[in-house]
Amino acid sequence: MSTAGADRRRWIALAIVMVASFMDLVDVTIVNIAIPSIQEDTGASFSAIQWVTGGYALAFAIGLITGGRLGDIHGRKRVFLLGIGGFTLASALCGLASGPEMLVAMRILQGLTAALMVPQVLSIIHATFPAEERGKVFGMFGAVVGLGAVSGPMIGALLTEWNLLGLEWRPIFLINLPVGIAGLLLGRRFIDESKAEHALKLDLVGVALASLGLLMLIYPLTHGREAGWPLWGHLSMAGSLPVFALFVAYEKAKTRRDGSPLVELSLFRVKSFAAGICVQLAFGVALGIFFLVWTLYMQVGLGWSPLKAGATGIPFSLAVSTAAGLSVQKLVPRFGRKVLQTGALVMAAGVLTYIWEAHHFGTGITPWQMALPLVVMGLGMGLIVAPITDAVLSEVPRRHAGSASGLINTVQQVGNALGLGLVSVAFFGAMDDVVAPDALGTAFGGAFVHALWWVAGVLLAVFLLMFALPRKRAVAAAGVDAPDASDGPAASAASASSAAGAVAEADDEQAPALV
């Protein structure tokens, strides 16, 4: 093949994997705006709605590191195609779901297949492009992340509002079919196969223990309120602790036995990394709570249309994008962790402003009045999401850069799922079980304020945890201009783009763990 032909192939391959990333990111952000329509059409309970979003996040988190290793072992192209094919099929089944149970099951399947697809994206880029070109390529990746985060809510709002062919919310999933099929067919032709020379082994027992512990913790949180907080729920949550302890013991034993644990526990000896993992977990919890209750507040409590609710979030997305670019390029290289801590405090100030406005204006609040707190929150979030991964990685040994980055983003997804589970307590726990229709706005407004106090408290914890991060670190990832985020999973993707520098530095067998 000629040099020009090979060059054309790799750029087409880049377009394919970026479209796959875009599809995954849009699919996450697109769902929130359609939740009230899904609930009205399917009769889903609020706990089922939590699982529509939280089930995806949990399945995605559980499968991320294993998905990366499957690509190392069996070939990144092969696993990517399996992931995009499965994601497309799961999207079709979501769109055809006959009830909330099927929808939740298919969303979990979507999360698992995304966990096969997404980790291969940076790995394929790493294997396809030489080091001197990766800065430009990762800049493009960051732009795709930002575009997906901004456009997802508006695409979801438009598709739901238009009610195409009377399908209501279903086109938000069915739109993935032509994109996924095209990606599958073109990927078979243009993506070159690659594997890691020294791939780590799978740790299926570790995956099983981690999954069991998380389910024992999150399932009772999600369903406990509707079930009247039964004894089994409390026992399940308490029982998750010894399961997590068993997971740690098993990971230590597997490290001694063959050196391929699911989680590299030695990383936690690095103080900044251990604190950074806690930051990512707490930040994920805050985002998981906020974005779900925000949607319910606007569309169910205030009775706004999906389009009105989606357009209300535009100032937030623009603020995140602007602050993320400034944070990476100008502020963090000069001021270090103070920028991230300022971001946490600014975001908390935006939350407190939102609390005041929700109290002051009540059910008469308008999108223009929401713009101020949303812009402040967006500016604060932008200061955090772009540089946080590099800040956490700054003292991690180079040989562990890939696995550490994968763990960072996995933990934030776990935090997002945990936050979605906590909505039962932080939001629905502040309302009566039965609310009269004429009191719906007031009830949801009060519950929204209650949940925002939770978010503010978690952001304060994030601020305090950041004191353990390095004081000064030029953490701007080479070539990443302005990654953006408009909800929890989007923030994780923005963190992934900021980890591009770690991809460029990590060895081939480590880079695939970056997600």
HELIX and SHEET records of a PDB file:
HELIX    1   1 THR A    3  THR A   42  1                                  40    
HELIX    2   2 PHE A   46  HIS A   74  1                                  29    
HELIX    3   3 ARG A   76  GLY A   95  1                                  20    
HELIX    4   4 PRO A  100  THR A  128  1                                  29    
HELIX    5   5 ALA A  131  TRP A  162  1                                  32    
HELIX    6   6 LEU A  164  GLY A  166  5                                   3    
HELIX    7   7 PRO A  171  LEU A  174  1                                   4    
HELIX    8   8 ASN A  176  PHE A  190  1                                  15    
HELIX    9   9 LEU A  204  HIS A  223  1                                  20    
HELIX   10  10 LEU A  231  ASP A  258  1                                  28    
HELIX   11  11 LEU A  265  ARG A  269  5                                   5    
HELIX   12  12 LYS A  271  LEU A  296  1                                  26    
HELIX   13  13 TYR A  297  GLY A  301  3                                   5    
HELIX   14  14 PRO A  306  THR A  312  1                                   7    
HELIX   15  15 ILE A  314  LEU A  326  1                                  13    
HELIX   16  16 SER A  327  LEU A  331  3                                   5    
HELIX   17  17 VAL A  332  PHE A  335  1                                   4    
HELIX   18  18 ARG A  337  PHE A  361  1                                  25    
HELIX   19  19 GLY A  362  GLY A  364  5                                   3    
HELIX   20  20 PRO A  367  VAL A  385  1                                  19    
HELIX   21  21 ILE A  388  LEU A  393  1                                   6    
HELIX   22  22 ARG A  398  HIS A  400  5                                   3    
HELIX   23  23 ALA A  401  ALA A  426  1                                  26    
HELIX   24  24 PHE A  428  ALA A  430  5                                   3    
HELIX   25  25 PRO A  437  ALA A  439  5                                   3    
HELIX   26  26 LEU A  440  LEU A  465  1                                  26    
HELIX   27  27 MET A  466  ALA A  468  5                                   3    
HELIX   28  28 GLY A  488  SER A  498  1                                  11    
HELIX   29  29 ALA A  500  GLU A  505  1                                   6    
HELIX   30  30 ALA A  511  ALA A  513  5                                   3    
END                                                                             
